[in-house]
């Protein structure tokens, strides 16, 4: 059953047309976005899909990873975290690259 839910989420993410690479591992969705500046929009639509179609009492936490990858954890509503300041993380990565 969990595999079916993971496939629903992965298939939806691919169908958005916003992602380059999509991978689901142990309940966490990993994506590279075709346009990194659309992370907030993708977070909102994946959260709406999850709440509307899988778990009405759920939430989605978003994290920026090194490079151009983001991950999304599907959690109970009471475990929802404020979206992190992804732009600051991206800015730090750019600064680190420029300093090398």
N, C-alpha and C positions, 0 to 999 in steps of 0.2 A: 504494500500500500504506500509506504513512504517513497519507494521508487517511482510510483505513478504520480505522486504529488510533485516530486522533484522534476519529473519530465514535463509536467504541466507548466511549471515555472520556467524551466529552460526553454521550452517551445514558445512560450509567450515572449520571453526576452528576445529570442531570435526573430520572432514575427514583428517586433517593433521596428526593425530596420535601423536601430540606433547603435547596434553593437557590431564590433568586428569579430571578437572571439567570445564565446559563451561556454562556461563550464560549471557544472554543479558537482560539488564534492562534499559529502557528509552534511548535507543540508545548507551549505553556503554557496551562493551564486557568485561566481567570479566573471567579470566582463571587462573587455576593453571597449570603450566607446569610440565611435567614429569621430565624434566631436566631443572632446573632454569637457567643454564648457556647458554641456547638456546634462551633467550629472544630477543636478537638482530635479530636472524634468524626468529623467529616467527613474530616479528614486521615487518620485511621486506616482508615476504610472505603475511601477512594479509593486509598490505598497497598495495602491488601489486594487490592482488585480488580486493580490494575495488576500486582502480583507474581503473583497466582493465575491471571490470564487473559492477560497480555500478555508480561511479561518477568520470569521467576523470579529473575533476577540484577539486578533494578532496584530503585529506591527513588523516593520522592517528597519533594521539598523544598517547604516551605510558607513563604509570606511574606505579611505583612499590608501592604496598600496604603492610601493615604489614603482616608478615608471608610469605607465598610463593605464594601470589596472585599478578597478574598484571591486569591492566585495560587499555582499548584502546578506545579512543574517536574518532569518525569519524567526521571530521571537513572540512570546506572549505580550499582550498590550502593556502589562505592568513592568516589562523589562525593556521597553522602548527608551532609547537614549536620544537626546537632542542631536540632530545631524551635526556632525563635526564640521569645522570650518575647512572644507576641502580646498578652497581657494588658497588659504594660507599654506597648506601642505604642498600644493602645486607650486606656489611661489618659492617655497624653501627648496624644492627639488631643482627648480630652474636656477636659483642662485648657486646651489651646490654644483650643478653642471658647469656653470660659467666660471666658477672658482677653480675648476680642475685644469 
